[in-house]
Amino acid sequence: GDETQHQVTLSHGFYLGKHEVTQAQYQTVMNGNSAGLSADPSQFKGSNRPVERASWEDAQIFLAQLNAIEQTAGRLPTGWKYVLPTEAEWEYACRAGTTTAYSWGNDINSSRANYNWDGGSGDGNDFKQTRDVGQYAANPWGFFDMHGNAWEWVSDWKANYLTGAQTNPEGPASGSNRVRRGGSWSDDGTNLRSAKRYHGYPSIRNSTLGFRVGFQPVQPDTANPELELFGGASVTREAGQAWAEPGAAGHDARDGNLTASVTVTGTVDMNTTGTYLLTYSVADAAGNTATANRTVTVVGNRSVDLNATVAMDMLWVPVGTFTMGSPTDEAGRQSDREDEHNVSLTQGFYLGKYEVTQAQYEAVMTGNTDSLSATPS
């Protein structure tokens, strides 16, 4: 599930911003940035308000700028970097040792955080916009506005949690959405819970989206990249056709897209029927590897010559798994003989392209020893 509780161990401490990144801080770092991004993107202006309308991708440019500035100034210790916290690090800091829905308890009201506590996002008596950071009480560890004001990007791609206990989780190696945490001025109280997860495209910008900066030593990368085989681990191709590679993709939680680095070993002879093995490999910058095998079966569609003028064409059916039978709400279903059940066929087979024709039947059955008519139709 999306919020399934599970034990997490963080084996290294880390620094995290006391406040969300403010507009003044964002402007100081982003002025003259090489990406040409606005240093003042926020809708609700105020030097001490959180920066918003900042995408996950914008946050990465901010962090690259900040690391470069600090490196040049000689203030960046060897092996340390400014980063977005992981989702686990963010929730750990948000909870600050608590186990309740919010870091202060299980209830929420307008004295606790800046959120949409009264009516719709555009009406009622709530503020309907961001406020200066630090206007509400800090959590037990001293962090402000972990609940409300602006959503905060974290580093992880969005996916359901892995099952079981985790140590230093960094999220999946790839995805389409990045996680954001904490809720905003526009959200109702339930979205401000410590466990609440939300997500968005890395490029999205709106007036509810900001971030908070982490600072930590970069830990050794020990996680293997992920390798995906398009089309599956077993494919069937027809002999005599040109080989068309189904493709593969490699991704790594730290190094991003590694697809261009995927290598393939093995050969497939498209002119000879048989089974061939291809091995796909990819490595990340730290030397961690992933491999996957694909079985390619080359088949020839069969044409059986029954006599000088009559043939029977047959097509290859590959191995596979399917649900046999019919769902209970299907019209015309026979309840005593169509129960659904999963079936796996572990060997492919040929099957006639058409029903047996009268000409084919006659070609085979003429002179049969059982004295059956060769033209019964």
C-alpha positions in Angstrom: 0.0 0.0 0.0 0.9 3.6 -0.4 1.4 4.3 3.3 2.1 0.8 4.6 4.0 1.0 7.8 7.5 -0.6 7.7 10.6 -0.4 9.8 13.3 1.9 8.4 16.9 2.2 9.6 19.0 5.3 8.7 22.6 4.4 9.4 24.0 7.9 8.9 22.9 11.2 10.3 22.3 14.2 8.1 21.7 17.9 8.1 18.3 19.3 7.0 17.2 22.8 6.5 15.5 24.3 9.5 13.0 26.0 7.1 11.8 25.5 3.6 14.1 27.3 1.1 13.0 31.0 1.1 12.6 33.3 -1.9 15.6 35.3 -0.8 17.8 32.2 -0.5 16.6 30.9 -3.9 17.3 34.2 -5.6 20.8 34.5 -4.0 21.8 31.1 -5.4 19.9 31.2 -8.7 20.9 34.7 -9.9 22.8 34.2 -13.2 22.2 30.5 -13.3 23.4 28.8 -16.5 20.0 27.2 -17.2 18.4 30.6 -17.7 15.8 29.9 -15.0 14.0 32.8 -13.3 15.5 33.5 -9.9 12.2 34.8 -8.7 9.5 32.3 -9.9 7.1 32.5 -6.9 3.5 33.6 -7.2 3.2 34.8 -3.6 6.1 37.3 -3.3 8.0 37.7 0.0 11.7 37.3 0.7 11.0 35.2 3.7 8.2 33.2 2.2 9.1 29.7 0.8 10.0 29.7 -2.9 7.2 28.1 -4.9 6.6 27.4 -8.6 9.9 25.4 -8.3 9.9 22.0 -10.0 11.9 19.0 -9.0 14.2 19.7 -11.9 14.6 23.4 -10.8 15.6 22.2 -7.4 18.3 20.1 -8.9 19.7 23.1 -10.7 19.5 25.1 -7.4 21.5 22.3 -5.7 24.1 22.2 -8.4 24.6 25.9 -8.2 24.8 25.8 -4.4 27.3 23.0 -4.4 29.4 24.9 -7.0 29.3 28.1 -5.0 30.3 26.4 -1.8 33.0 24.4 -3.5 34.5 27.5 -5.0 34.4 29.3 -1.6 36.2 26.4 0.0 33.3 25.7 2.3 32.3 22.3 1.0 33.9 19.4 2.9 35.3 16.6 0.8 32.6 14.1 0.0 29.7 16.2 1.2 26.9 17.6 -0.9 23.7 19.6 -0.7 20.9 17.4 -1.8 17.2 16.8 -1.5 16.5 14.5 1.4 15.3 11.0 0.6 11.6 10.3 1.3 12.6 8.3 4.4 14.9 11.0 5.7 12.2 13.6 5.2 9.6 11.6 7.2 12.1 10.7 9.9 12.9 14.4 10.4 9.2 15.4 10.2 8.1 12.8 12.8 11.1 13.8 15.0 10.6 10.7 17.2 6.7 10.9 17.2 4.3 8.2 16.1 1.2 10.3 15.8 -0.5 11.6 12.6 1.3 14.9 13.0 4.4 15.7 14.9 2.3 17.4 17.6 -0.4 14.8 17.9 -3.4 13.4 16.1 -5.5 16.5 15.6 -5.0 19.7 13.5 -6.3 23.2 13.6 -5.4 26.6 12.3 -3.0 27.4 15.1 -0.7 24.5 14.0 0.1 25.1 10.3 -0.8 27.1 7.2 -3.4 24.9 5.3 -6.8 25.1 3.8 -8.8 24.8 7.1 -11.9 26.8 6.1 -13.8 26.1 2.9 -12.4 25.7 -0.6 -9.0 26.7 -1.8 -10.2 30.1 -2.9 -12.6 31.0 -0.1 -13.1 31.0 3.7 -10.9 32.6 6.4 -7.6 30.7 5.8 -4.7 32.5 4.3 -5.1 31.0 0.7 -1.4 31.5 0.1 2.0 30.9 1.6 3.3 32.7 4.7 6.7 33.6 5.9 8.5 30.5 7.2 8.6 29.9 10.9 5.2 31.3 11.8 4.1 28.1 13.6 5.7 26.1 16.4 8.6 23.9 15.4 8.5 20.1 15.7 10.3 18.4 18.6 13.6 18.5 16.6 13.3 22.2 15.7 12.1 22.0 12.1 9.5 24.5 11.0 6.7 24.1 8.5 7.2 20.4 7.9 3.4 20.4 7.8 1.8 22.8 5.4 2.8 26.1 3.7 4.4 24.5 0.7 4.8 20.9 -0.5 8.4 19.8 -0.4 10.1 17.8 -3.1 12.2 14.8 -2.0 14.7 12.9 -4.1 12.8 9.6 -4.6 10.8 8.4 -7.6 7.3 7.5 -6.6 6.4 3.8 -6.1 4.7 1.7 -3.5 6.9 0.9 -0.6 8.9 -2.3 -0.7 7.8 -4.9 1.8 9.7 -5.6 5.0 12.3 -3.6 6.9 14.6 -1.3 4.9 17.9 0.3 5.5 18.7 3.7 3.9 16.1 3.4 1.2 16.5 5.6 -1.8 13.4 4.7 -3.8 13.3 3.0 -7.2 15.8 3.6 -9.9 13.3 5.0 -12.3 9.7 6.3 -12.6 7.5 9.0 -14.1 6.8 11.0 -10.9 8.8 12.4 -8.0 7.6 12.3 -4.4 6.6 15.5 -2.6 5.8 15.7 1.1 4.2 17.8 3.8 1.1 19.4 2.2 0.5 23.1 1.4 -1.6 26.2 2.1 -4.1 24.8 -0.5 -4.6 21.4 1.1 -6.9 20.1 3.8 -5.6 18.8 7.0 -5.3 15.1 6.1 -2.7 16.0 3.4 -0.4 17.4 6.1 0.0 14.1 8.0 3.6 13.0 8.5 2.9 9.8 6.5 1.1 11.5 3.6 2.7 10.8 0.2 2.0 12.7 -3.0 3.8 13.0 -6.3 4.1 15.0 -9.5 6.0 15.1 -12.8 9.6 16.4 -12.2 8.9 19.3 -14.5 5.7 20.5 -12.9 5.6 24.0 -11.3 2.7 25.5 -9.3 2.2 27.9 -6.3 2.1 25.0 -3.8 5.5 23.4 -4.6 8.8 24.2 -2.9 11.6 22.2 -1.2 13.9 22.0 1.7 17.7 21.3 1.4 19.6 18.5 3.0 23.4 18.4 3.5 25.2 15.1 4.0 28.2 13.0 3.1 27.7 11.1 -0.1 27.5 7.4 0.9 29.0 4.6 -1.2 26.7 3.5 -3.9 26.1 -0.2 -3.4 22.7 -0.6 -5.1 22.5 -2.4 -8.4 20.9 -0.6 -11.3 17.6 -1.8 -12.7 17.4 -3.5 -16.1 14.1 -3.8 -18.0 13.7 -6.0 -21.1 11.0 -4.6 -23.4 8.8 -7.4 -24.8 9.7 -9.8 -21.9 12.2 -12.4 -21.2 11.0 -14.7 -24.0 10.1 -13.7 -27.5 9.3 -15.6 -30.7 10.3 -14.5 -34.2 9.5 -15.9 -37.7 12.4 -17.3 -39.7 13.4 -15.4 -42.8 12.5 -12.0 -41.3 15.0 -9.3 -40.3 15.9 -9.3 -36.6 14.2 -6.4 -34.7 15.7 -5.9 -31.3 12.8 -5.5 -28.7 15.0 -3.1 -26.7 16.0 -2.7 -23.1 16.3 0.1 -20.5 18.7 0.6 -17.6 18.2 3.0 -14.7 20.0 3.8 -11.5 18.7 5.6 -8.4 21.8 7.9 -8.4 23.0 7.9 -12.0 19.6 8.1 -13.7 19.1 6.8 -17.2 21.7 4.2 -18.2 19.9 2.9 -21.3 22.7 4.0 -23.7 25.1 1.9 -21.7 23.2 -1.4 -22.0 25.2 -4.0 -23.9 23.9 -7.2 -25.5 25.9 -10.4 -26.1 24.8 -13.4 -28.1 23.5 -13.9 -31.6 20.2 -14.9 -33.3 20.3 -16.6 -36.7 17.0 -15.5 -38.2 17.5 -18.0 -41.1 17.6 -21.0 -38.8 14.9 -22.2 -36.5 15.8 -22.8 -33.0 16.2 -21.2 -29.5 18.8 -18.6 -28.9 20.0 -16.8 -25.7 20.8 -13.0 -25.5 22.4 -11.6 -22.4 21.8 -7.9 -21.5 24.2 -6.1 -19.1 24.5 -2.6 -17.6 26.8 -1.0 -15.0 26.4 2.2 -13.0 29.2 4.7 -12.2 30.2 2.8 -9.0 30.6 -0.5 -10.9 27.4 -2.1 -9.7 25.9 -4.3 -12.4 22.7 -5.9 -13.5 22.2 -8.6 -16.1 19.1 -10.2 -17.7 18.7 -13.0 -20.2 16.2 -13.2 -23.1 15.3 -16.4 -24.9 14.6 -15.9 -28.6 12.7 -18.7 -30.4 13.0 -18.6 -34.2 10.1 -20.5 -35.8 9.0 -21.1 -39.4 5.4 -21.1 -40.2 4.6 -24.5 -41.7 2.9 -25.3 -45.0 1.9 -29.0 -45.3 1.6 -30.3 -48.8 -1.3 -32.7 -48.8 -1.2 -33.4 -52.5 0.0 -31.7 -55.7 -2.7 -29.0 -55.5 -3.8 -28.8 -51.8 -1.7 -27.5 -48.9 -2.5 -26.7 -45.2 -0.9 -23.6 -43.7 0.0 -23.6 -40.0 1.0 -20.7 -37.6 3.2 -20.9 -34.5 1.6 -20.2 -31.1 4.2 -19.1 -28.5 4.3 -20.2 -24.8 2.2 -18.1 -22.5 -0.2 -17.8 -19.5 -3.8 -16.8 -19.8 -7.1 -17.0 -17.9 -9.2 -19.7 -19.3 -13.0 -19.7 -18.9 -15.4 -16.7 -18.5 -16.1 -14.0 -15.9 -19.3 -14.5 -14.0 -21.0 -11.5 -15.5 -20.3 -12.5 -19.2 -23.5 -12.8 -21.3 -24.3 -16.3 -22.3 -22.0 -17.9 -19.7 -22.5 -21.5 -18.8 -22.0 -21.6 -15.1 -21.4 -25.3 -14.9 -18.5 -25.5 -17.3 -16.8 -22.1 -17.7 -15.2 -21.4 -14.4 -12.2 -19.1 -14.8 -8.7 -20.6 -14.0 -5.1 -19.7 -14.9 -3.4 -21.9 -17.5 0.3 -21.8 -18.4 1.5 -23.4 -21.7 5.2 -24.0 -21.4 5.7 -25.2 -25.0 4.7 -23.5 -28.2 2.8 -25.3 -30.9 1.6 -25.0 -34.5 -2.1 -24.6 -35.3 -3.9 -24.5 -38.6 -4.3 -21.0 -40.0 -7.8 -21.9 -41.1 -10.4 -24.6 -40.3 -9.8 -27.8 -42.2 -11.3 -27.3 -45.7 -13.3 -29.9 -47.6 -10.4 -30.1 -50.2 -7.9 -30.7 -47.4 -10.2 -33.3 -45.8 -10.7 -35.1 -49.1 -6.9 -35.0 -49.9 -6.1 -36.8 -46.6 -9.1 -39.1 -46.3 -9.3 -40.5 -49.8 -8.6 -44.2 -49.5 -8.7 -44.2 -45.7 -8.6 -47.7 -44.2 -11.7 -47.0 -42.1 -13.9 -46.7 -45.3 -15.0 -43.2 -44.2 -16.4 -40.9 -46.9 -13.8 -38.4 -48.1 -16.6 -36.0 -49.0 -19.0 -36.0 -46.1 -20.0 -32.3 -46.2 
